[in-house]
Amino acid sequence: MSTLRVTAELLTVHEHPNADALELAQVGLYRAVVAKGAYRSGDAAVYIPEQSVLPAGLIEELGLTGRLAGGEANRVKAVRLRGELSQGIVCRPQALADIDLAQAAADGTDFAELLSITKWSPPIPPTMSGDVERAPDLLPWVDIENIQRYPEIFEPGEPVVITEKLHGSACLLTYTVTDDGQGRVQVSSKGFGAKGLALTEDPRNLYWRAVLGHDVPAVAARLAEKLGASRVGIFGEVYGAGVQDLVYGANARSEALGYAVFDVSAEIDGQVRWLETTGLLEGELPLVPRLFEGLYDIDTVLELASGRETVSGRELHLREGVVIRSAAERYSPVVGGRAIAKAVSPAYLTRKGGTEYE
């Protein structure tokens, strides 16, 4: 899940092909449906992204009462309006009436706190929860921004690797080399991991079942020895029936629980480094499908984000999306972190009856 920022943006306005009274306001590569004539290209307005939770007063002000997602009808979600995908909300809230939005856009001002907008946290089912303990040595996963929001993360023609994004639950394992050489294993979810917490070992817990079933601790120990690392992080996706609505032919309620690694990090000589997964773990652990290696092109990315999944080998259902990484690990000044991004399938965003657990 990406970070939440509610910012002022300069808009590019397009004609809506199927509605005379509507237009499309573009932010990055996102487009949000707006009333015709409300904005012109070059105008500044506030962009509220998907997964934002809005306060009741703002919902009423924007005329969105009863029209948003979630049990309390307060969450922003992608929708199709007259056939066009609308992602996020473009508006000019009354609370910001005295603010120069064009200057705020240039400054990158975040209005989330001022507008009382928060980030939606998915629920945690019992099988994904459990007793927790403090885990200061846990190697955390990172928030990944959407390439359509930040298209400048990669340069055209830059070598990249694109992998399939799976709809499951992220499983974090950290192996720490201890003084006695035995090693310590800590397992967590993305949500607990972000709080510096690990799940105590429990064979009933979804994440522990996955890592023990694939002997991930032993793989991490071998990797630590090979790399001369003091810590190794192995990040995988747990998936199947009982986890999310896209199941890939796996079943979390049985021994057919799905698990696939999407990233590896290691602390070597005091520095945490992100490593190339395939060369290190191919043949040792299941890996997420690699769909493309070549030169970055946004059209290729968006095309690969849609279609059918390749995990099961049977194309059982739609694809969630893709993850894009620089072929050579590097820092991105655009997001202030790793050069990594995601692109999500429009069909996934607008599917009916989908689940979005942590």
Backbone hydrogen bonds, N-H to C=O, Kabsch-Sander energy under -0.5 kcal/mol:
donor,donor_aa,acceptor,acceptor_aa,energy
5,R,3,T,-0.6
7,T,5,R,-0.7
7,T,47,Y,-0.9
8,A,109,T,-0.6
9,E,45,A,-3.2
11,L,9,E,-0.5
11,L,43,D,-3.0
12,T,26,Q,-1.2
14,H,24,L,-3.2
16,H,22,L,-0.9
19,A,16,H,-0.8
22,L,19,A,-0.9
23,E,34,V,-2.7
24,L,14,H,-2.7
25,A,23,E,-0.5
25,A,32,A,-3.0
26,Q,12,T,-3.3
26,Q,24,L,-0.6
27,V,30,Y,-2.1
29,L,148,Q,-4.7
30,Y,27,V,-2.2
30,Y,148,Q,-0.8
32,A,25,A,-2.5
34,V,23,E,-2.7
36,K,21,A,-2.6
38,A,35,A,-1.9
42,G,11,L,-3.3
43,D,40,R,-2.4
45,A,9,E,-2.2
46,V,91,C,-3.0
47,Y,7,T,-3.0
48,I,46,V,-0.6
48,I,89,I,-3.1
51,Q,76,V,-2.9
52,S,49,P,-1.1
53,V,118,T,-3.2
54,L,52,S,-0.5
54,L,74,N,-2.8
59,I,55,P,-2.1
60,E,56,A,-2.4
61,E,57,G,-2.3
62,L,58,L,-2.2
63,G,60,E,-1.2
64,L,59,I,-2.7
67,R,64,L,-2.4
68,L,64,L,-0.6
69,A,75,R,-2.8
73,A,70,G,-1.7
74,N,69,A,-1.2
75,R,69,A,-2.2
76,V,52,S,-2.6
79,V,86,S,-2.0
81,L,79,V,-0.5
81,L,84,E,-2.7
82,R,80,R,-0.6
84,E,81,L,-1.4
86,S,79,V,-3.5
87,Q,31,R,-2.3
87,Q,85,L,-0.5
88,G,86,S,-0.6
89,I,48,I,-2.5
91,C,46,V,-2.3
96,L,93,P,-1.7
97,A,94,Q,-1.9
99,I,96,L,-1.9
101,L,99,I,-1.2
104,A,100,D,-2.3
105,A,101,L,-2.3
106,A,102,A,-1.7
107,D,103,Q,-2.1
108,G,104,A,-1.3
109,T,104,A,-1.9
111,F,6,V,-3.8
111,F,109,T,-0.6
115,L,111,F,-2.3
116,S,113,E,-1.2
117,I,112,A,-2.8
118,T,53,V,-1.9
120,W,51,Q,-2.9
128,M,125,P,-1.6
129,S,126,P,-1.2
133,E,198,A,-2.5
135,A,196,G,-2.9
138,L,135,A,-1.7
145,E,143,D,-0.5
145,E,340,I,-0.5
147,I,342,K,-3.1
149,R,146,N,-1.4
150,Y,146,N,-1.8
153,I,150,Y,-1.7
154,F,151,P,-0.6
157,G,296,Y,-2.4
158,E,155,E,-2.4
160,V,294,G,-3.3
161,V,325,R,-2.5
162,I,292,F,-2.9
163,T,323,V,-2.3
164,E,289,P,-2.5
165,K,321,G,-2.6
166,L,164,E,-0.5
168,G,166,L,-1.2
169,S,238,V,-2.0
171,C,236,G,-3.5
172,L,170,A,-0.5
172,L,188,S,-3.1
173,L,171,C,-0.5
173,L,234,I,-1.8
174,T,186,Q,-2.6
175,Y,232,V,-3.0
176,T,174,T,-0.6
176,T,184,R,-2.7
177,V,230,S,-2.7
178,T,176,T,-0.5
181,G,178,T,-1.8
184,R,176,T,-2.5
186,Q,174,T,-2.2
187,V,199,L,-0.6
188,S,172,L,-2.6
190,K,170,A,-0.7
193,G,189,S,-2.6
194,A,190,K,-1.9
195,K,191,G,-0.6
195,K,192,F,-1.1
196,G,193,G,-1.8
197,L,192,F,-2.2
198,A,133,E,-2.8
199,L,187,V,-3.2
200,T,131,D,-2.4
205,N,202,D,-1.7
206,L,127,T,-2.6
209,R,205,N,-2.4
210,A,206,L,-1.8
211,V,207,Y,-2.4
212,L,208,W,-2.4
213,G,209,R,-2.2
214,H,210,A,-1.3
215,D,212,L,-1.0
216,V,211,V,-2.7
219,V,215,D,-1.5
220,A,216,V,-2.7
221,A,217,P,-2.2
222,R,218,A,-2.1
223,L,219,V,-2.2
224,A,220,A,-2.4
225,E,221,A,-1.9
226,K,222,R,-2.3
227,L,223,L,-2.4
228,G,224,A,-1.3
229,A,224,A,-2.0
230,S,267,E,-2.3
231,R,267,E,-0.9
232,V,175,Y,-2.3
233,G,265,S,-3.1
234,I,173,L,-2.5
235,F,233,G,-0.5
235,F,263,D,-2.5
236,G,171,C,-2.5
236,G,234,I,-0.6
237,E,260,A,-3.2
238,V,169,S,-2.7
238,V,236,G,-0.5
239,Y,258,G,-1.9
240,G,246,L,-0.6
241,A,250,A,-2.3
243,V,240,G,-2.3
243,V,244,Q,-0.5
244,Q,240,G,-1.0
247,V,245,D,-0.6
250,A,247,V,-2.1
251,N,256,A,-2.4
252,A,241,A,-2.0
253,R,241,A,-0.5
254,S,251,N,-1.4
257,L,254,S,-0.5
258,G,239,Y,-2.4
260,A,237,E,-1.6
261,V,286,P,-3.0
262,F,235,F,-3.0
263,D,235,F,-1.6
264,V,275,L,-0.5
265,S,233,G,-2.4
266,A,273,R,-2.2
267,E,231,R,-2.5
268,I,266,A,-0.7
268,I,271,Q,-2.7
271,Q,268,I,-1.6
273,R,266,A,-3.0
273,R,271,Q,-0.5
275,L,264,V,-2.6
277,T,275,L,-0.6
280,L,276,E,-0.9
280,L,277,T,-0.5
281,L,277,T,-2.7
282,E,278,T,-2.1
284,E,281,L,-2.6
285,L,281,L,-2.0
288,V,261,V,-2.3
291,L,162,I,-2.3
291,L,289,P,-0.6
292,F,162,I,-1.7
294,G,160,V,-2.0
296,Y,158,E,-2.9
301,V,297,D,-2.0
302,L,298,I,-2.5
303,E,299,D,-2.0
304,L,300,T,-2.3
305,A,301,V,-1.6
306,S,302,L,-0.6
306,S,303,E,-0.8
309,E,317,H,-2.5
319,R,307,G,-2.1
320,E,165,K,-0.6
321,G,165,K,-0.7
322,V,343,A,-2.6
323,V,163,T,-2.6
324,I,341,A,-3.1
325,R,161,V,-2.4
326,S,339,A,-1.7
327,A,159,P,-2.6
329,E,327,A,-0.6
332,S,337,G,-3.9
335,V,332,S,-0.5
336,G,332,S,-1.5
337,G,332,S,-1.4
339,A,330,R,-1.9
340,I,338,R,-1.7
341,A,324,I,-2.2
342,K,145,E,-2.1
343,A,322,V,-2.3
345,S,320,E,-2.8
349,L,345,S,-2.1
350,T,346,P,-1.7
351,R,348,Y,-1.0
358,E,123,P,-2.1
